[in-house]
Amino acid sequence: MVNTKEFAASSNGDRWFLESDDATNSLVVLHRANISSGGHETRTAIETFLNIRPFGPEREALLAILGPDHGNQAESKAW
């Protein structure tokens, strides 16, 4: 079973979700673009998402769910 939890939304209608897959025990970030730009969905590994620059408010929202230690580990991998 795949579970999703919305953690951020932008004023233009983009939405970000934390998606967990019980079968594979994995977590990814699901970005759902707004309808006017096509509504495309993109899945990104958490570590990759946390290292996308420039950092945005959606990154901070994800860290609020995961905890700050997760972000520190990802940042250290980026350097």
ABEGO torsion letter per residue (X at the ends): XBBBBBABBBAAGBBBBBBBBAAAGBBBBBBBBBAAAGGBBBBBBAAAAAABOBBBAAAAAAAAAAEAAAAAAAAAAAX
